[in-house]
Amino acid sequence: MTKQFNEDGVSFRYPSDWTLEREDGEHGWTVSLQSPDTAFAVISCDEEMPDTGEVAEVVLDALKADYPDLDAEPCVDTLAGQMAVGHDIHFFSFDLTNTCWTRSFDSPDGTVLLLCQVSDIDADDEPVLRAICKSLRVAEE
């Protein structure tokens, strides 16, 4: 079974056994999705429309502050029918290998940021995170 999130023209499907928490911020909203294990995704929409490349770099810098030895590869692909920029990231934490990816893209209502993370002990959750990403849609104005 899946559930559906839909806000400001951004929608995606996610498993019904995952927990979704939504928070309003000064310039938009943030949704946190948590698997029953350790995998998670964070999706935010910033109505101030910051540059997608700058958003991707700010997130990478924040992760580097916590994990200075991380490996990051720049990435450009398509997400929700939009050109998305970000990074494919790998790092160690608590003796676990973590895979993380970030993508930032424009929507009619703001700049969207997606961050997904899964550790090697929950590698079975990575395809679920990828399916959530694939289900991401942005309504056209």
N, C-alpha and C positions, 0 to 999 in steps of 0.2 A: 504494500500500500504506500502511496505517496501523498504528500500534502503540497499545496501551492502557496507561494508567496507572491504578492502583487502590490507594488507601491510606486507611485510616480512614474508609471510606465515601465518599471523594471519588474520582471517576473522570473521565477524559476521553480522547479519541482525539487523536493527533497524527501528522503525516507521518513515515514511516520514515526519511526523509533528514534529519530534525531530530535534534539531540542533546539528550538528557535527562540532567540531573545532579540527584541527590537528596542533601540534607544534613539531618542531624538537628541540631536546636537545643535550647536549654534548655527550651523550652516547646512543642515540636512539630517540624515539618519544613518544608523549603522545596524546591521543585522548580524548576529553571531549564531552560527549553526554548530552544534556539538554532537558528534557521534556518541553512541554508548561507550566507545573506547576513547582513544586520545585524539583521533582525527577531528579537524575542525575547519570551518571556513568563516571568513568575515567579509561581508559585502557592505560597502557604504556608498552613499550618494551625496556629493558636496555641491549644493546649489550655487556656490560662488564660482563654479566652472574653472578650477585651477587647471593648468596645463597637464596633460596626461603624463608626459615625460617627467615633469617635475614631481608629480605624485609618486611615480614609480621610484625615482631616486630618493625621495624623502623616506619612503618605506624601507628601501634597501639600506640606507644610512642608519635607520633605527635598528634594523636587525643586526647590522655590523657592530653597533654599540654593545649589543647583548652577546653576539657570537662573532668575535673578531676574526676567527679563522674560517668563516664560511666561504664556500665556493658559490659564485653567482655568474650566470651567463645571461646577457641581455637577450630578450626575446620579443619578436613582433609577430603577432598572428591575428586571427579573427575570432572575436568572441561576441556573441549576441548580434552577429551581422555587422559588427563595427571593428575597425582596426584597433587592436589593443597592444599596448606596450607594457613591458615589465621584465621580470627575471625568473629564471629557473634556479633554485637555490638548494644547496645541501649543506648541512652542518651537524655537529655532534652536540648532544645535550643529555646529561645523565647517562652517559655511555650508550646512547641510542643514536642511530643515524636518522636524521630527519630530512624529509623532502618537502620543499615549500615552493609555491609558485605565486607570483603576483602578476596581476594584469590591471591596467587602467585604460578606460575608454570613455568617450563622450556619449552622453545621452541627451535628449531634448531638455531634461530637467536638471542635469548636473553631470559632474565628472564622477564616474563609477570606479571604485577600487574593489578588486577581488583579491583576497589572500587565502590560500588553502595550504594546510600543513598536515602531514601524516608521518608517524615514526615507523621504523622498520618492524616493530612488534605488531603493528596494526596495518601491515601492508595490504591486507585484503580490503581496507577502506579506501585505498587510492582510486580504484575504478569507480567507487561510489562518488567520490569527490569529482572525478572527471565527468561523470554523468550529470551531476548537479551543474557543473560549468557548461556542459553541452546543452542543458535545458534552459540556460539563461537567455532571456529575450528582452529587447527594448522596443517599446511601442513607438511607432513613428508619429510625429505631430501632424 
